[in-house]
Amino acid sequence: MCAQGVKLPSVTNSIGMELIEIPAGTFTMGDRAGVAVTLTQGFSLGKTEVTWDEWQQVMGKVFQGQKYDVASKDFSASEITWDEAIEFCEKLTAIERKAGKLKAGEEYRLPTEAEWEYACRAGTETAYSFGDDESKLGEYAWFAGNAFNAGEKYAHKVGKKKPNPWGLYDMHGNVWEWCSDWYDTNLSGGVDPVGPEGGSLRVLRGGGWWCNPSFCRSANRNYFVPSSRNDGGLGFRVARGQSVQ
């Protein structure tokens, strides 16, 4: 496992998106006993969730499905389906290849579920990346206690709460984040797991602005059909690295 609290380097791509460079490592994934996971390849992960400004730069249009009039450039892109997130990654890959910014075999993609939890935990083994005390969640996350219950029923600006030990923002709360894996009730452990070969539901992680604290834990899992938008609660952050398919 990479040590907790180590400051990791970052890189900024051609559209101004900052990514944290996550090293290879091992960790225990999931609640209670969990499963052992080894990630043999390092990868980069968005410092924040994808914003509407980044969405517009890559997709060439403002998303029209929003139900909330809060889509400034710094707000987390929400109501995004899994399929649209994949399209975004493919288009960003093409932009970066044209700019000569990608190494051989690299691409932009959604993180695997294992990569997501590894990055969220950032070397910790507690319920949250900041410890076990859920009373501190409001310092790190937009969730029911400081968003939904306060009448702010929408995804918020990214990077306004405290980051986790590796410098990643909003890993807890704000919007549920799509992962690349198909969902299965059993976690995929082992070396570089990518989830089951097929299914009907895709994995989401992190919790959202309307969620209670337990849903925002590092190990908590969720799932939806790939075409779901869920009324402004589904978003994503990008990974950059070798293909996992």
N, C-alpha and C positions, 0 to 999 in steps of 0.2 A: 504493500500500500504506500502511495506517495504521502509524505508527511503532511499533517494538518498545519495550516497557517503559512505554508511556504508561498511566497509571492511568485506567481507564474508570469512568464512573458506573454505579451499580446502582439497581435498584428492587425493592421487596418487594410481592408481590401479596396478595390477600385471604386466602390460606391460609398465608401466611408464607414462601412460596418466594421466594428472592432470585434475580434475573436480572441479568446484566451487559449493558449496552447496547453492542452491537457496531456500529461505524460502517460505512458503505459504503466500498468500496475495491477495489483490484486486487491480484492475487497470481498466482504460478505454482503450479498444482495438480499433484500427482503426483510420482513419482520422476523422476530424471534430467532430461531436457529438459522434461517436463511439458506442460501446456497453460495458456494465458493465460486468466484469469477476471476479469471485472469484476462486482462486486455493486453495483448502483445504489441499493439500499435498505438502510438500516440495519435491524437487528433486535435483539431481546433474546434471550439464551440463558441457560438455567439455570446458575447458578454451580456447582452440583453435579448429579450424576445424580439422578433422581427417587428419593426414599427410600420406605421402607415406610409411614412416617407420612403422607407426602403422598399415597401410593397409597390408604391407608385413608380419608383425608379426602375425596378426590375420588370414589372408586369405592364408598364406603360399606360396605366389607367388607375383611377380612383375606384376602389371597390364600391359597388352600388348597393350591397345588401345590408348595410348598417342600419340598426334600429335606434342607435343613440347618436346624438349630434355632438360627438366628442373626438372625432377623428382628426386631431391635429397631427403634425408630422412626428411627434414624440410619443404618441400613444401606441400601446401594443396593438398590432393588427389582430382583430378578433372576428368571429363568425367565419373562420377559414376552415374549409374542409381538408381532409387528408390529401385528396387528389389535387387540390389547389396548392397545398404546401409542397407537394412533389413537383408540380409544374414550376413553382417559384424556384426551387432548387435547380431544376434543369436549366432554366433560363439564366440564373445567376452563374451556373457553371459555364455556359456558353459565353457570357460577358467576360468572365475572368480568364477563360482560355484565349479569347480574342485579345485581351490585354496582356497576355503572357504571364499571368500571375499564378498559374497552377503548375505544380510539378507533375511529372509523368505518373499517370494512374490516379491522380487526385480528382476529386469532384466535391461539389456541394450536395448534401443529402440531409435527411433527418437523422438524428442520433438513434442508435439502437437503444432499447430499454435499458440494457446494462450500462452503456456509455452514459446515458442520462443520469441514472442513479449514482454512478461512480462520481460524476462531476458534481452532482447536487450534494453528496455527502462530503466531498472535498477532504477526505481523510478522517472524517468523524464516524462514530458508531452509535450516535445518539438519535433520538426521534427526529430532530431537526438538525440542520447544519450548524446551528448556534447552541445546541444542547437539548435538554429534555423539558425545559420550562416553557410551556405554551403561552404563558402570560407575556412573554417577550416577542411573540409572533408579529405583533403590530409594528415592531421596529424593522422587520425584514420582509413583510408581505402585506399585500392588499388582500383581505379576506372578509368574511361576513362581519367580523367585529368592527372594522374601520371603513368598510365600503358599503356592502349591501345594507347593513343595519343603519348606516348613516345616510341612506338615501342616494348613495353614489353607485347606482346599479349599472356599472359599465367597467370595461377594462381601462386601467389608468396609465399615466405616463410611466415609461420604463425608467429604471435606475434611480428612483426617488427614495427607495428604502435602502437599508444596509445590505452590502453584498455578502456572499458566503466566504469562507476562508480562502477560496481560490479566485475571488474577484468577480464572480458571476452574480448578476442581479435577478431578482424575481424568480428564483428557482422554486420558492414557496409562494403560492398564490398568484394573483393577477389573472392569468388565463391558464387553462389546462393546455399542456404542450404535447403535440403529436410526436410519437416515436415511430420508427420504421417498422416495428414488429407487428405481426398478427398477434392477437391476444389468445392466451391459453391460461387456464386456472393455475397451472404449474409454471413456476419460473424456470427459464432456461439458464442453467449454470454452466460451468466448465470454461473452456478457452474460447474467447471471442464469440459468445453466443449471439445469435441473430433471431431467435424465436422460432416458432413452428413454420413449416413450409407453406401453409395456407390457412384460411379461416374466413370469417365474415366480419370480424371486429378488429379494429386497430387500437393499439395501446396509447393511452394518454397519461401524463404524469404532472405532478406539481400542485394540483388544486387551483381554485379560481377565486375571483372576487366575491362570490356568493357562498363560499364554502366555510364550514366550521373547521377549527384547527386540525382535527384528526385527519381530514382529507388533504391537508397540506404537508403531511409528514414526508420525509425523504423516501420512505419505502412504500407509501400508499400508491395503489394502482387504480386506473379507471380505463374505460373502453367505450367506444362508440363505433357505429358503422362509418365507413370512410366518407360518406356523403353528408354527414351531420354537420350542422353549424351551431346548434344549441344556444340560440339567442345571445350571441355576443360573448360566449365563454371559451371558445376554442381558438388557440393560436399555435405558435411554434417558434423555435429557434433553430438555426441551422448549424450543422456540423460540417467541417471540411477535412477530408482525409481520403484514404483509399476506399474504394467501393467495398461494401460489406455483402454484396449479392454474389 
